[in-house]
Amino acid sequence: MEILQSNHFTKSIPNNSIISLWSQKPQISKHTSFPFFTSPPIHQHQLSKTTESLMATTSVVPANRQRAALQAEDADFETTEGVKAIASFEEMGIKDDLLRGIYQYGFEKPSAIQQRAVTPIITGRDVIAQAQSGTGKTSMIALTVCQIVDTSVREVQALIVSPTRELASQTEKVILAIGDFINIQAHACVGGKSVGEDIRKLEYGVHVVSGTPGRVCDMIKRRTLRTRAIKLLVLDESDEMLSRGFKDQIYDVYRYLPPDLQVVLISATLPHEILEMTNKFMTDPVRILVKRDELTLEGIKQFFVAVEREEWKFDTLCDLYDTLTITQAVIFCNTKRKVDWLTEKMRSHNFTVSSMHGDMPQKERDAIMSEFRSGTTRVLITTDVWARGLDVQQVSLVINYDLPNNRELYIHRIGRSGRFGRKGVAINFVKSDDIKILRDIEQYYSTQIDEMPMNVADLI
């Protein structure tokens, strides 16, 4: 699930909502049948002390004042007037053979973002599109690219740039699947894989390249990726792509592309400053920005578990592992070092887990992803490298072992469960000094994150 980074709240969350939830926690001790906090137990007097401390130290900005300021900030960015929702793929004028591929892939009707964005894109308009994760965003890219490309011309005509290798590779796979009956040729240009293989594939000729900024830029500078026929540039997860980390690389790629280029930006969050930057390389873009009151966390049940000390998170996680009969779960940590530490500690206690982060060789990352997708492994510990756009159908539980460093990442993380309308559960481990972050997330997404109930296993 993905949320536009505008701040039109549909309801006011009481400033003390989390505080009151903490103060109302039931007595939990080692004699309680509920398994959480059994090692060590958290007692009511500890929670009361924590609550008093929080109430004394946490300052509150009036919700209505904050809401008014943020609404004013985002007032310039609304959905373009006249954007229509097309109810079926047939009405969009999609090629017959491409329709076969879409239905074979498992789609019956377009999702909300597909209904609104496909037609402007395939008619040549620049588009800024925003939608929740799990609503068919990647397949929308694949669909529009396959519709636009002329497969009789064996040159690169569409370039898709993504922030992670895994997302770029997944996009390539979806394009090949949906475009099966039109004989489309696509290739993933990503770091960590053989440069020689990239050169061989590009020289043979492909219609679409899906890649990461560094490798794409490298292939262009080597003159292996010829840009003369490129007519469409798609920036997936554009908030990440155009933010500080990837901005320079994107501009490097962009300056090699033809001047009459069509540009499409797709993302979960579109901050005000990122939208301003698009003025530099987009022409009269159609804006498809889902309004605040249209965005929900529907299908995702969100909970928190209060842990007074960092070291108690591990005991709680072990209790969760034993208690929940889940299909598959993703556990997020904020650092690579924490991922390695937690993985080793879980394994030393005889729990079966896999792990992945950006420092691992690409071949190892691919193998881990393949095992997780196939269900060979059921618990994956990772950093935010996995938090953007990857779809594993069976994921039903996300655990934030560490709360994310910024509120935008929260929606990317918990969007890993409950995809395409499936139900999911997100559980946040919260220390006393995390309470301000969690309350900010509550207000920002107009939601309420409740204390985890005793029957949480029944909800997954």
C-alpha positions, 0 to 999 in steps of 0.5 A: 500500500502506498500513500501520497505524501500530501497531508489532507487528513480525513479525520483528526487522530487524538494527540494522546491516542497512542499514549492512552493505549499504552496506559490501558495495557492489561497486566502481563506476567509470566503466569499469563497464558498469552506468550508475549513478554514472557522473557522478561515480563512487562508489568503494569507498574512499568507501563504506568511509569513509561506512560507518565514519562512519555506524557511529561516529555512529548510535546504536541502540535495541535492537529488542526493547525498542522493539518491546515499548514500541510494542506496549504503546502500541497494545494497546488498538486491535485489530479488533473481535471478530466482524467477518466476511469476506464472500467475495462482493458478492452475499452482502453484500446489495448492490442488483442495479443496484449489482452491475451497476455494480461488475462493469462497473467491473471488480471480480470479488470483494471485496478483504480490506478490502471483505470486512470493512468493507462490511457494518458500514457499510451496516448503519449502524455507525460504522467505523474501517477501515484497509487498504493503498493499492491494495486497493480502499479508494476503491471501498469508499467508493463502494460503501457510499455508493451502497448507503446513498443513497436516489436518490429523495430529491434531497438530500445524504445522504452527505458524503466529506471527503478531504485533497486535491482530486485524491483528492476528485475521484477518489472522485466519479468512482468513485461515478458509475461504480459507481452508473451503473445507480442514477442516483446524482448526485455532485459534487466540492466542491474548492478551486481550482474555480468556486464558482458551479459548486458552488452551481449543482450543489448547488442542482440537487440531488445525493445525494453530495458528495465534497470537501476540508475548506475548500470543504465548510465554505464551502458549508455556511456559505453554506447552499448545501450543506444538511446536514439529510439527511446520514446518513453522513460519511466521512473518507478518509485520516483520519490526515491529515484529523484531524492538525494541518493539518485538525483544526479544519476537520473539526470546523467541518464536523462541528458542522453535521451532524445528531446521529444521524450515522454516521461512517466513518474510512478510512486507511492509518495510524491513529496512537494519538493519532488513534484517541483523538480519534475517541472525541469523535464516534464511537459504539461504532465497529467497528474493522477494523485489519489486524494488523502481521503481516497487512500486507506490502509484497508486490508492491513491490520496494524498493531504495536507491541510495547517493549521497554528495552531494546534487548526485549525485542528479540524475546518478543520476536521469538514468542511471535515466531512460535505463536503465529502460524503464518504463511510468510513474513518479512522482518524489517531492521534499519541497518545491515548490521542489525539484519546480520546480528538478528539473523545470526541470533535467530539461527543460534536459537534454532529458528529458520530465517533468511536475510538480505541487504544491499551489501550481499552479492547480487547472485546471493540476493537473487537466490534468497529472493527465489527461495522466498518467492517459492516458499522454501523460506518463510521468514525474511529479515531485511533492510529497506532495500526490500521495502519498495515494490516487490510482490510476494503473494504469500506475505501475510505479516510484516514486523517492524523490528525497528520503526522506519527512519521516516514516515514515508518508508512505513507505508512501503514496508507494511505494503508488503502484506495484504497485496491486491486485496489480500489481508495482512498484519503489520506489527511494530515493536515500539520502545518508549522513545519511539512513541513520537514516531509512531504517533506521527505515523498515526496522524500522517496516515489518518489511522490508528495503530492499536495494541496487539491483541491476544488473538493476533494469530487468528487475524493472519 
